[in-house]
């Protein structure tokens, strides 16, 4: 089965909303899938990578775009 990339547009939501949405989406995803979170909450650019490192998934990218962050996480287990 092909890995998927799922997008979560959480712009306008505040922490921990974007992280909670990402965790819920990870639970429904297959190993190898990537989840891209768009968040306008600056805290997400720190909270999501910290959570990912703690639970053992892969942070693919974390970049600031035009007024929001794009954070991509790969499910490893």
N, C-alpha and C positions, 0 to 999 in steps of 0.2 A: 504494500500500500504506500502511495506517495505521501511524503510529509506535506503538511499544510501550513500555510501562514494565516493566522487569524488576526484580525484587527479589532482593537477595542478603542473606541473614541470616548475617552473619559475627560475630555476638555470641559472645564466648568465644574467638575467634581472636586471635592477636597479630600485630602488624606484622612482616613486610609482608603477612601473609596476606590481610586484607581488600582491600588494593590489588591484589595478584596476582589474586584472584578477580574484581575489577572489570575489570582489563585483559583477562583471558580472556573475560569476558562481552562486553566492548566489541568484541572481534575477531569475535564471532559475531552482533553486532547490525548493524542497518541505520542509515544516516545519519538522524538525527532521533529515534532511539530514546533513551529515558532509562533510566538504570540507577540504582536506589536501593540504597545500601549501608547496612545497619545494622551498626554496630560498637561494641563496648563498650571498644575500645582507644582511649584519648584521642589517641594518635599519629596515628590515621587522620584525625582532623579537621584535621590540618595536612598530613600526607603526601599525601592524595588531592587536595586543592585545589592543592598545589604541582605535582604530576605533571600534573594536568589543564591548568594554565596553561602548563606547559612544552611539552606536546604539542599544544595548540591545540583542546581540546574546551571545552565550556561548563559551568561550575559553576552549577547551577540553585539549589541550596540546601545549607546546611550548618548543621544545628541540633541542639542537645542536647535529647534527650527524657528520658524517665524511666530514667536509668541507661545510656543509650547515645546514639550520634550517628546521625542520619539524614543521609546525604550523597547528593545527587542530581546526576548528571552526564548531560549531553546529548552524544551523539556528533555531531560536526560534519563529519567527513570519513571 
